[in-house]
């Protein structure tokens, strides 16, 4: 799966989980700007792990602040 495919799926999962418009999401979109709290972030990470079949360690989790960060972390884990 290339980065474009990962990005599309991440955007889909974020829009679904945080109930926002996928068309307004970019790599620079911060989860905080979407009103995500720690529970929402945990739900997102779980969705990412389920969808892409891997587990994020705590160090990576602390660095994920935007959609772009998520795409990079997922691409690096594959």
C-alpha positions, 0 to 999 in steps of 0.5 A, spaced: 500 500 500 503 506 497 502 513 501 496 515 497 492 509 499 494 510 506 492 517 506 485 516 503 484 510 508 486 515 514 482 520 512 476 516 511 477 513 518 478 520 521 472 523 518 468 517 520 471 516 528 471 524 529 464 525 525 467 531 520 467 532 513 473 528 509 473 533 504 476 538 509 482 534 512 489 535 509 496 532 512 496 538 516 490 537 520 491 536 527 487 532 531 486 537 536 483 542 531 478 537 530 476 537 537 479 530 539 480 528 546 484 522 549 478 518 548 478 519 541 485 519 539 485 512 542 479 510 538 483 512 532 489 509 533 485 502 535 482 503 528 489 505 524 491 498 528 485 494 526 485 497 519 493 496 517 494 490 521 500 493 526 501 496 533 503 503 535 508 503 540 508 509 545 513 513 542 510 513 536 503 515 539 506 521 542 509 524 536 502 523 532 499 530 532 496 530 525 493 526 519 500 527 516 504 524 522 499 518 522 500 517 515 508 517 516 507 512 522 503 507 518 507 507 512 514 506 516 511 500 520 509 497 513 
